[in-house]
Amino acid sequence: MRNAELGARGALPPLIAGLLRPEAYPHPTGPISLIQTHISYVLLTGPFVYKIKKPVSFGFLDYSSLALRRFFCHEEIRLNSRLCPELYLGVVPIGQANGAWRVGVDSPPAEHAVKMVQLPSERMMDVLLSSGGVTPADMERLAARLARFYASVATGYSVDQHGMLETIRFNAEENFSQTAPFVGRTVTAEQQHMAAEYTREFLARRAGLFAARVAHGRIRDGHGDLRPSSICLAAKLSIFDCLEFSARLRCCDVAADVAFLAMELDHAGRCDLERRFVQSFVQHSRDEGLLELLPFYKLYRAWVRGKVESLKLDELEVPTEERQRGADLAHSYFTLAAGYAAGDVRPSLLLLSGPAQRGRTALASSLSALLGWGLISHDENGFGAGSCSDQSAWRAALERARKLLTAGESVLLDSALIASEEFEGIRAMAVEADARLCVVECYDRDQPEQGMTSLERAMPALRSSGRGRSPLSPAILWVDVSDPAPETARQVIAQLQADWGRTASC
């Protein structure tokens, strides 16, 4: 926001108005611009940026005292130095000299600011998105950098606490309670109801999935606010402005951070870039398990953005036109969140069958490792390939699968050749658990004489369930397991994403 655009400058605190003068700085400046968020004033001077925290207190942050604002300035430097230490130059005092506000005066300081190198505005990712300047190569570079970052940052007990189900539930409910005053203003009652119901159902049905993410070390002291406006796609990639004011909101599942940027790409109408970013991140991080959580966390992040933009409505110092833009933007994010809420919260049951036992078992192991899903195999339970004579072992396998599905975890069932009545039992279990069912029929092109396939044996049950229309049915995949298992597993995952859909908007 340029000086000329401020309009009601009298609404600004005197300190901020004073910093709009070039003589307030101990260095030459260009035209000074002011950007306001709901929690900060950001002054762009040409060579440097000064970020000053507003004296506000919300449920999720407290900048109400000078001491707290100074503390969080230093936290911002510490935490952002993990990704771009060259960008953050230090914390500087602001005070008065000869009756005028000046940066660098500390006798005594009336305020503190984070001093940063000013990045080229034309290379900011949000600017490039609006002009079509972001490329798939940018997404790959960004994904690789983020994967290295998450692999290096803190995890463990103190961080894991923020990824527990109760913390996630608290964060979500806090979001909904804080947007309640805006129902009828930026969000409709129906949107609020849809988002809240989806969130509560997902948390209730998929509790085991969240527990597995903690157990697998996927909770990290990450970024917390991964938006296009916090990324500069210059020759040297800069990812900055991580969330410093709350460990509860910054320490989260890696999937929650990835979902933030993925949601923003959806919001910008660039689902092609969203897919490239997510696929590249999964490739670099080896974390296919996050795919099941993306719709949930995308909704959560879209709701956060709608809330943040809505908070501007009650800030009288924000110019009227900017508040209206905030209201429109908030409504667009709430609408996007409602679209995610129309998605599927169910766990998945993937049945791998067919006579190609060696390749099938290798594929099952690769899928389990990539997705983090529970794997139940016929060998593990002691009954032979092509035979279900040991009915007690078969029932034990189904019972284990049923428990995992009921807990909200997706399951891989490697079950050799399945007869019609046995498939009917699997189908009934999926129906009982309200799980999505897909049959992956495995064959080996190098072994053409393999006998009757599981699908041929199960065809009566398939027809009765309405799933046997053709081999191209979305519920059935025919997979050649003669190729290396990891490569084939990734192809299966890609096909599942295409068939079942990854988001409501893309």
DRENTI-806647 format. One record per residue (C-alpha): residue in three letters; x, y, z. Coordinates in Angstrom, 3 decimals. Example, Ala and Ser with C-alpha at 12.3 -4.5 7.8 and 13.67 -1.06 7.14 Angstrom:
BEGIN
  residu        px        py        pz
     ALA    12.300    -4.500     7.800
     SER    13.670    -1.060     7.140
***
This chain:
BEGIN
  residu        px        py        pz
     MET     0.000     0.000     0.000
     ARG     1.624     3.249    -1.164
     ASN     1.561     6.473     0.858
     ALA    -0.878     7.971    -1.633
     GLU    -3.212     5.039    -1.149
     LEU    -3.412     5.273     2.596
     GLY    -6.355     7.653     2.552
     ALA    -7.265     7.668     6.232
     ARG    -3.699     8.031     7.526
     GLY    -5.111     9.422    10.754
     ALA    -6.359     5.938    11.558
     LEU    -2.748     4.715    11.793
     PRO    -0.862     4.817    15.096
     PRO     1.496     7.822    15.208
     LEU     4.574     5.557    15.243
     ILE     3.538     3.824    12.017
     ALA     2.567     7.106    10.348
     GLY     5.975     8.500    11.354
     LEU     7.772     5.582     9.712
     LEU     6.248     6.466     6.349
     ARG     8.837     9.294     6.120
     PRO    12.229     8.474     4.507
     GLU    14.082    10.449     7.198
     ALA    12.886     7.929     9.814
     TYR    15.495     5.443     8.576
     PRO    19.284     5.350     9.035
     HIS    19.803     4.506     5.355
     PRO    18.627     5.751     1.945
     THR    15.157     4.568     0.972
     GLY    12.990     4.325    -2.069
     PRO     9.232     5.025    -1.996
     ILE     7.971     3.606     1.285
     SER     5.062     1.156     1.187
     LEU     2.965    -0.149     4.055
     ILE     1.327    -3.571     4.064
     GLN    -1.001    -4.528     6.898
     THR    -1.959    -7.999     8.044
     HIS    -4.223    -8.756    10.970
     ILE    -1.159    -9.003    13.228
     SER     1.613    -6.914    11.632
     TYR     2.655    -3.703     9.926
     VAL     5.202    -4.344     7.175
     LEU     7.172    -1.352     5.897
     LEU     9.006    -1.766     2.596
     THR    11.738     0.832     2.172
     GLY    13.603    -0.389    -0.917
     PRO    16.722    -2.062     0.457
     PHE    15.120    -3.360     3.668
     VAL    11.803    -4.444     5.156
     TYR    10.755    -3.656     8.730
     LYS     8.086    -5.841    10.291
     ILE     6.340    -4.530    13.423
     LYS     3.910    -6.631    15.426
     LYS     0.531    -5.121    16.262
     PRO    -0.396    -4.924    19.982
     VAL    -3.167    -7.518    19.621
     SER    -4.235   -10.636    21.471
     PHE    -6.268   -13.407    19.859
     GLY    -6.880   -16.916    21.101
     PHE    -3.961   -18.178    19.066
     LEU    -1.399   -15.401    19.769
     ASP    -0.541   -12.691    22.282
     TYR     1.384    -9.572    21.249
     SER    -0.277    -7.422    23.890
     SER     2.878    -6.166    25.652
     LEU     6.109    -4.609    24.405
     ALA     8.090    -7.400    26.085
     LEU     6.081   -10.064    24.257
     ARG     6.472    -8.306    20.925
     ARG    10.235    -8.058    21.434
     PHE    10.407   -11.740    22.405
     PHE     8.501   -12.850    19.320
     CYS    10.662   -10.646    17.092
     HIS    13.668   -12.646    18.292
     GLU    11.732   -15.893    17.832
     GLU    10.963   -14.883    14.266
     ILE    14.678   -14.401    13.596
     ARG    15.600   -17.718    15.218
     LEU    12.996   -19.828    13.472
     ASN    13.294   -18.297    10.011
     SER    17.067   -18.620    10.093
     ARG    16.513   -22.345     9.575
     LEU    15.418   -21.710     5.960
     CYS    16.913   -18.347     4.968
     PRO    19.430   -16.914     7.485
     GLU    20.746   -14.429     4.925
     LEU    17.340   -12.730     4.759
     TYR    16.847   -11.959     8.474
     LEU    19.234    -9.264     9.708
     GLY    18.162    -8.751    13.313
     VAL    15.784    -7.002    15.702
     VAL    16.010    -3.190    15.762
     PRO    14.536    -0.701    18.273
     ILE    12.239     2.187    17.312
     GLY    12.091     5.336    19.416
     GLN    11.826     9.106    19.280
     ALA    14.591    11.616    18.569
     ASN    13.846    15.345    18.465
     GLY    10.149    14.608    18.506
     ALA    10.210    12.292    15.455
     TRP     9.981     8.515    15.230
     ARG    13.195     6.870    14.058
     VAL    14.463     3.345    13.494
     GLY    17.494     2.523    15.629
     VAL    16.662     4.784    18.580
     ASP    16.549     2.887    21.862
     SER    16.383     5.527    24.576
     PRO    14.024     4.000    25.450
     PRO    12.544     1.908    22.627
     ALA     8.814     2.292    22.121
     GLU     8.666    -0.615    19.725
     HIS    10.797    -3.276    18.020
     ALA    10.938    -4.457    14.410
     VAL    12.350    -7.405    12.540
     LYS    14.746    -6.097     9.882
     MET    14.933    -8.096     6.646
     VAL    16.452    -7.838     3.196
     GLN    13.763    -6.688     0.771
     LEU    13.183    -9.303    -1.924
     PRO    12.271    -8.491    -5.548
     SER     8.493    -8.128    -5.573
     GLU     8.227    -9.323    -9.166
     ARG     9.625   -12.740    -8.149
     MET     7.230   -13.313    -5.254
     MET     5.216   -16.467    -5.853
     ASP     1.824   -14.795    -5.317
     VAL     2.700   -12.147    -7.917
     LEU     3.932   -14.774   -10.370
     LEU     0.805   -16.873    -9.847
     SER    -1.409   -13.961   -10.828
     SER     0.554   -13.449   -14.055
     GLY     1.008   -17.122   -14.962
     GLY     4.733   -16.981   -14.282
     VAL     5.075   -20.016   -11.980
     THR     6.434   -23.099   -13.746
     PRO     6.416   -26.839   -13.008
     ALA    10.198   -26.576   -12.545
     ASP     9.581   -24.017    -9.776
     MET     7.333   -26.541    -8.033
     GLU     9.965   -29.248    -8.253
     ARG    12.668   -26.935    -6.866
     LEU    10.399   -25.837    -4.032
     ALA     9.329   -29.391    -3.167
     ALA    12.930   -30.605    -3.020
     ARG    13.947   -27.737    -0.718
     LEU    11.003   -28.323     1.608
     ALA    11.621   -32.072     1.780
     ARG    15.199   -31.387     2.938
     PHE    13.939   -28.844     5.457
     TYR    11.409   -31.182     7.077
     ALA    13.987   -33.957     7.249
     SER    16.297   -31.661     9.210
     VAL    14.016   -29.940    11.734
     ALA    13.083   -31.018    15.227
     THR    10.775   -33.909    15.991
     GLY    10.315   -36.119    19.043
     TYR     8.109   -36.124    22.126
     SER     7.750   -32.360    22.696
     VAL     6.933   -31.799    19.008
     ASP     4.743   -34.909    18.692
     GLN     2.346   -33.551    21.316
     HIS     1.172   -30.993    18.780
     GLY     0.284   -33.753    16.310
     MET    -1.905   -35.703    18.720
     LEU    -5.558   -36.109    17.857
     GLU    -6.779   -33.949    20.741
     THR    -4.544   -31.036    19.711
     ILE    -5.717   -31.268    16.107
     ARG    -9.318   -31.380    17.279
     PHE    -8.748   -28.355    19.547
     ASN    -7.155   -26.357    16.712
     ALA   -10.048   -27.163    14.397
     GLU   -12.746   -26.312    16.916
     GLU   -10.935   -23.085    17.810
     ASN   -11.076   -22.186    14.135
     PHE   -14.817   -22.733    13.938
     SER   -15.529   -20.812    17.144
     GLN   -13.453   -17.859    15.907
     THR   -15.325   -17.728    12.591
     ALA   -18.777   -17.940    14.216
     PRO   -19.051   -14.098    14.467
     PHE   -18.573   -13.884    10.695
     VAL   -21.461   -16.191     9.770
     GLY   -23.677   -14.131     7.507
     ARG   -20.802   -11.747     6.727
     THR   -18.037   -13.722     5.007
     VAL   -19.218   -17.316     5.515
     THR   -22.653   -18.877     5.274
     ALA   -24.203   -20.976     8.012
     GLU   -24.308   -23.910     5.581
     GLN   -20.582   -23.622     4.828
     GLN   -19.749   -23.472     8.539
     HIS   -21.920   -26.542     9.176
     MET   -20.456   -28.532     6.249
     ALA   -16.857   -27.816     7.223
     ALA   -17.402   -28.558    10.904
     GLU   -19.257   -31.800    10.229
     TYR   -16.637   -33.037     7.758
     THR   -13.831   -32.207    10.182
     ARG   -15.491   -33.901    13.144
     GLU   -16.377   -36.994    11.127
     PHE   -12.864   -37.288     9.696
     LEU   -11.310   -37.009    13.155
     ALA   -13.725   -39.559    14.589
     ARG   -13.372   -42.092    11.785
     ARG    -9.670   -41.731    11.000
     ALA    -8.186   -41.557    14.500
     GLY    -5.810   -44.416    13.763
     LEU    -4.404   -42.551    10.770
     PHE    -3.359   -39.582    12.923
     ALA    -1.800   -41.900    15.509
     ALA     0.176   -43.646    12.771
     ARG     1.555   -40.329    11.538
     VAL     2.899   -39.586    15.022
     ALA     4.379   -43.078    15.309
     HIS     6.106   -42.724    11.935
     GLY     7.808   -39.446    12.918
     ARG     5.817   -37.204    10.578
     ILE     5.205   -34.429    13.128
     ARG     7.832   -31.707    12.709
     ASP     8.649   -28.212    13.956
     GLY     7.912   -26.854    10.513
     HIS     6.796   -23.629     8.853
     GLY     3.127   -23.306     9.802
     ASP     2.211   -20.610     7.261
     LEU     3.395   -21.900     3.892
     ARG     1.703   -19.512     1.465
     PRO     2.768   -18.077    -1.925
     SER     3.345   -14.662    -0.328
     SER     6.039   -16.285     1.847
     ILE     8.004   -17.683    -1.105
     CYS    10.318   -15.836    -3.479
     LEU    11.169   -17.699    -6.672
     ALA    14.335   -15.740    -7.448
     ALA    17.627   -17.331    -8.515
     LYS    18.093   -18.182    -4.852
     LEU    14.871   -19.687    -3.507
     SER    13.636   -17.970    -0.323
     ILE    11.003   -19.467     1.980
     PHE    10.372   -17.095     4.864
     ASP     7.837   -15.736     7.360
     CYS     7.276   -18.971     9.266
     LEU     4.803   -18.883    12.116
     GLU     6.670   -17.873    15.273
     PHE     3.933   -17.006    17.753
     SER     2.639   -20.507    18.573
     ALA     4.460   -23.823    18.721
     ARG     1.030   -25.453    18.847
     LEU     0.266   -24.182    15.356
     ARG     3.776   -24.374    13.889
     CYS     4.603   -27.906    15.053
     CYS     2.355   -30.087    12.944
     ASP     2.158   -32.980    10.537
     VAL     4.266   -32.330     7.448
     ALA     1.027   -32.999     5.545
     ALA    -0.526   -29.903     7.136
     ASP     2.261   -27.651     5.814
     VAL     2.203   -29.228     2.351
     ALA    -1.590   -28.890     2.307
     PHE    -1.351   -25.144     2.968
     LEU     0.535   -24.414    -0.247
     ALA    -1.427   -27.077    -2.161
     MET    -4.667   -25.387    -1.070
     GLU    -3.371   -21.986    -2.167
     LEU    -2.576   -23.421    -5.597
     ASP    -6.118   -24.822    -5.782
     HIS    -7.432   -21.391    -4.787
     ALA    -5.397   -19.785    -7.576
     GLY    -6.938   -22.231   -10.056
     ARG    -3.601   -23.924   -10.695
     CYS    -4.423   -27.547    -9.989
     ASP    -1.721   -28.532   -12.472
     LEU     0.911   -26.884   -10.288
     GLU    -0.715   -28.346    -7.169
     ARG    -0.336   -31.845    -8.572
     ARG     3.269   -31.239    -9.623
     PHE     4.149   -29.794    -6.210
     VAL     2.554   -32.633    -4.237
     GLN     3.943   -35.362    -6.492
     SER     7.431   -33.856    -6.343
     PHE     7.285   -33.514    -2.577
     VAL     6.158   -37.115    -2.165
     GLN     8.960   -38.257    -4.455
     HIS    11.615   -36.379    -2.494
     SER    10.250   -37.128     0.979
     ARG     9.088   -40.723     0.365
     ASP     5.922   -39.801     2.262
     GLU     3.017   -41.105     0.182
     GLY     1.079   -41.452     3.433
     LEU     0.378   -37.732     3.494
     LEU    -1.922   -38.091     0.468
     GLU    -4.742   -39.457     2.616
     LEU    -4.600   -36.388     4.852
     LEU    -4.373   -33.695     2.195
     PRO    -8.143   -33.071     1.796
     PHE    -8.563   -32.776     5.588
     TYR    -5.682   -30.372     6.011
     LYS    -6.579   -28.406     2.885
     LEU    -9.971   -27.694     4.407
     TYR    -8.332   -26.706     7.700
     ARG    -5.903   -24.346     5.942
     ALA    -8.607   -22.790     3.757
     TRP   -10.644   -22.135     6.892
     VAL    -7.648   -20.483     8.570
     ARG    -7.219   -18.177     5.568
     GLY   -10.907   -17.298     5.567
     LYS   -10.721   -16.517     9.274
     VAL    -7.604   -14.352     8.948
     GLU    -9.110   -12.301     6.113
     SER   -12.359   -11.941     8.074
     LEU   -10.525   -10.490    11.084
     LYS    -9.641    -7.435     8.974
     LEU   -13.309    -6.429     8.905
     ASP   -13.128    -5.192    12.494
     GLU    -9.827    -3.282    12.096
     LEU   -10.859     0.332    11.510
     GLU    -7.282     1.369    10.690
     VAL    -7.417    -0.861     7.609
     PRO    -8.755     1.221     4.676
     THR   -12.331     0.467     3.619
     GLU   -11.372    -0.835     0.173
     GLU    -8.850    -3.235     1.670
     ARG   -11.393    -4.498     4.173
     GLN   -13.817    -5.175     1.314
     ARG   -11.117    -7.055    -0.577
     GLY   -10.485    -9.057     2.587
     ALA   -14.180    -9.899     2.889
     ASP   -14.322   -11.085    -0.721
     LEU   -11.158   -13.119    -0.284
     ALA   -12.448   -14.648     2.947
     HIS   -15.655   -15.745     1.224
     SER   -13.655   -17.379    -1.576
     TYR   -11.587   -19.384     0.913
     PHE   -14.668   -20.491     2.853
     THR   -16.257   -21.565    -0.436
     LEU   -13.146   -23.593    -1.286
     ALA   -13.246   -25.208     2.171
     ALA   -16.881   -26.189     1.644
     GLY   -15.806   -27.865    -1.603
     TYR   -13.261   -29.958     0.279
     ALA   -15.981   -30.798     2.813
     ALA   -17.943   -32.473     0.024
     GLY   -15.151   -35.034    -0.296
     ASP   -14.824   -38.560     1.034
     VAL   -13.664   -39.206     4.603
     ARG   -13.679   -42.999     4.328
     PRO   -10.664   -45.298     4.777
     SER    -9.642   -47.569     1.919
     LEU    -9.364   -51.336     1.538
     LEU    -7.014   -52.406    -1.233
     LEU    -7.326   -56.093    -2.112
     LEU    -4.321   -57.457    -4.012
     SER    -5.048   -60.810    -5.558
     GLY    -4.121   -62.980    -8.515
     PRO    -1.878   -65.952    -9.280
     ALA     1.338   -63.907    -9.718
     GLN     2.279   -64.485    -6.090
     ARG     5.892   -63.323    -6.067
     GLY     5.251   -60.054    -7.877
     ARG     2.010   -59.472    -6.016
     THR     3.616   -59.849    -2.592
     ALA     6.479   -57.526    -3.582
     LEU     3.940   -54.958    -4.802
     ALA     1.970   -55.248    -1.555
     SER     5.135   -54.622     0.489
     SER     6.057   -51.604    -1.642
     LEU     2.565   -50.127    -1.364
     SER     2.569   -50.612     2.396
     ALA     5.956   -48.914     2.742
     LEU     4.974   -45.986     0.518
     LEU     1.477   -45.389     1.882
     GLY     2.018   -46.364     5.505
     TRP    -1.055   -48.630     5.354
     GLY    -1.376   -51.832     7.348
     LEU    -0.494   -54.957     5.333
     ILE    -2.178   -58.309     5.945
     SER    -0.912   -61.169     3.787
     HIS    -2.022   -64.756     3.402
     ASP     1.515   -66.031     4.101
     GLU     1.612   -64.126     7.359
     ASN    -1.584   -65.811     8.491
     GLY    -0.484   -69.290     7.511
     PHE    -2.769   -70.362     4.689
     GLY    -1.402   -71.288     1.306
     ALA    -1.658   -69.479    -2.000
     GLY    -4.835   -70.385    -3.831
     SER    -6.258   -72.123    -0.807
     CYS    -8.562   -70.964     1.986
     SER    -8.806   -74.344     3.717
     ASP    -7.611   -72.847     6.955
     GLN   -10.808   -70.936     7.604
     SER    -9.758   -69.838    11.088
     ALA    -6.662   -68.119     9.695
     TRP    -8.778   -66.487     6.988
     ARG   -11.251   -65.216     9.575
     ALA    -8.365   -63.909    11.704
     ALA    -7.014   -61.988     8.728
     LEU   -10.414   -60.432     8.025
     GLU   -10.899   -59.570    11.696
     ARG    -7.547   -57.792    11.802
     ALA    -8.447   -55.863     8.656
     ARG   -11.845   -55.013    10.127
     LYS   -10.252   -53.588    13.291
     LEU    -7.880   -51.401    11.300
     LEU   -10.669   -50.111     9.060
     THR   -12.905   -49.421    12.050
     ALA   -10.077   -47.383    13.610
     GLY    -9.951   -45.304    10.436
     GLU    -6.786   -46.802     8.976
     SER    -6.573   -47.950     5.386
     VAL    -5.580   -51.568     4.746
     LEU    -3.782   -53.646     2.126
     LEU    -4.983   -57.246     1.960
     ASP    -2.698   -59.630     0.016
     SER    -4.941   -62.634    -0.364
     ALA    -3.876   -64.832    -3.296
     LEU    -6.823   -66.360    -5.179
     ILE   -10.240   -65.361    -3.880
     ALA   -13.348   -67.417    -4.460
     SER   -16.725   -65.832    -4.943
     GLU   -17.929   -66.374    -1.367
     GLU   -14.658   -65.093     0.060
     PHE   -14.850   -61.916    -1.993
     GLU   -18.370   -61.462    -0.725
     GLY   -16.992   -61.530     2.833
     ILE   -14.419   -58.888     1.945
     ARG   -17.032   -56.728     0.282
     ALA   -19.337   -57.048     3.287
     MET   -16.490   -56.017     5.593
     ALA   -15.832   -52.914     3.492
     VAL   -19.527   -52.043     3.547
     GLU   -19.685   -52.553     7.320
     ALA   -16.662   -50.271     7.847
     ASP   -17.929   -47.849     5.177
     ALA   -14.567   -48.150     3.405
     ARG   -13.701   -47.662    -0.248
     LEU   -12.836   -50.997    -1.864
     CYS   -10.505   -51.510    -4.791
     VAL    -9.373   -54.836    -6.227
     VAL    -5.846   -54.890    -7.661
     GLU    -5.647   -57.966    -9.857
     CYS    -1.978   -58.912   -10.334
     TYR    -0.694   -60.757   -13.371
     ASP     2.735   -61.388   -14.909
     ARG     3.018   -60.821   -18.658
     ASP     5.962   -63.247   -18.711
     GLN     3.759   -66.053   -17.326
     PRO     0.698   -66.224   -19.604
     GLU    -0.441   -69.635   -18.312
     GLN    -1.458   -68.676   -14.808
     GLY    -4.901   -70.197   -14.629
     MET    -8.125   -68.561   -13.562
     THR    -7.728   -65.123   -12.023
     SER    -9.261   -64.090    -8.735
     LEU   -11.616   -61.744   -10.537
     GLU   -12.915   -64.577   -12.683
     ARG   -13.486   -66.679    -9.564
     ALA   -15.196   -63.785    -7.795
     MET   -17.240   -62.628   -10.781
     PRO   -20.640   -63.678    -9.370
     ALA   -20.043   -61.606    -6.239
     LEU   -18.670   -58.736    -8.307
     ARG   -21.783   -58.714   -10.458
     SER   -24.073   -58.843    -7.431
     SER   -22.254   -55.903    -5.855
     GLY   -22.451   -53.849    -9.021
     ARG   -18.666   -53.724    -9.313
     GLY   -18.181   -56.140   -12.192
     ARG   -19.192   -53.972   -15.116
     SER   -15.776   -54.123   -16.856
     PRO   -12.052   -54.365   -16.192
     LEU   -12.010   -50.555   -16.505
     SER   -14.277   -50.083   -13.510
     PRO   -12.761   -47.583   -11.031
     ALA   -12.998   -50.272    -8.325
     ILE   -10.755   -52.704   -10.254
     LEU    -7.156   -52.285   -11.401
     TRP    -5.336   -54.819   -13.576
     VAL    -1.628   -54.566   -12.789
     ASP     1.362   -56.189   -14.482
     VAL     3.768   -57.077   -11.639
     SER     6.665   -58.149   -13.863
     ASP     8.200   -54.661   -13.528
     PRO    10.075   -53.512   -10.374
     ALA     7.664   -53.299    -7.439
     PRO     8.460   -49.713    -6.279
     GLU     7.821   -48.326    -9.761
     THR     4.595   -50.326   -10.125
     ALA     3.451   -49.234    -6.651
     ARG     3.767   -45.575    -7.606
     GLN     1.737   -46.221   -10.747
     VAL    -0.999   -47.854    -8.645
     ILE    -1.030   -44.876    -6.257
     ALA    -1.318   -42.460    -9.176
     GLN    -4.220   -44.457   -10.601
     LEU    -6.011   -44.497    -7.244
     GLN    -5.613   -40.728    -7.000
     ALA    -7.134   -40.343   -10.446
     ASP   -10.015   -42.759    -9.795
     TRP   -10.959   -41.703    -6.272
     GLY   -10.026   -38.052    -6.566
     ARG    -7.636   -36.160    -4.318
     THR    -9.613   -32.974    -3.785
     ALA   -13.073   -31.674    -4.406
     SER   -11.748   -28.813    -6.530
     CYS    -9.180   -30.475    -8.791
***
